[in-house]
Amino acid sequence: MALSESSAPDFPWPDFDRWQAFFAARASFPDRWEGLHAAPAPATAEADRYRHRKWELFCEWRDLLAQREFVLAHYTRHRVPLRIVRQHAPPACPVCDAFHAREVSADVDALPPFHPGCRCVVMAARTEPARSRARAVPPRRNGMRTP
């Protein structure tokens, strides 16, 4: 069910408040935080949009946290090592950049999302180098390659 801007609940979310302070102190917000850099004055159209955007971010965060156990179980069952990959949507994230390309263990807390609006994903890590498909080049004769 879609929410209208005025029907999004106003709710306390301490993790959101901590992350908002963290990003504000660095003057660098992740891509998904558009419209959430500062809380507007209450009872305004901006406050309704802010509350709705915060609610969307909360729902996304909750869903991603629930999914990471299934992701870990799937890769663990197939004995596939995992690597964190940051989706490169500007601006750079002061949190996620530190995790990019890091291999992770079987600890669900080591998997993204690391913060609300996190754009990191996990991918299978290569266990052996890719094989080169070098093709034999036939020798030249009279300036031409022979078949």
C-alpha angles and dihedrals in degrees: 000000000000119000124221115227092256094048096058107111122246104228139160115255110175094185090056091050092050092048092046090054090046094052093041091053089055093040087228123110126184119250095258091058095075108144093014102085094107135007111250126222112288123258095028133116087249090055090053092050090046092050091048093048091047090051091051091050091049093051091048091048093049092049094048092049090053093048098052093074089057092047091051092047091051096051093040091052089055093042092237117153116230133225127192115235122191113216103233101232110145137275103058114245116233090213104040098045089071092057099046113125093001115142114230134213130223091283111117091206089062090064128088143289092080095171137002108289093022113166097195121119134185122241135180110274117225112252097192132024117267113260118246115241095207111172121215111249114217116234120263121249121187090348093304132100116242119226 
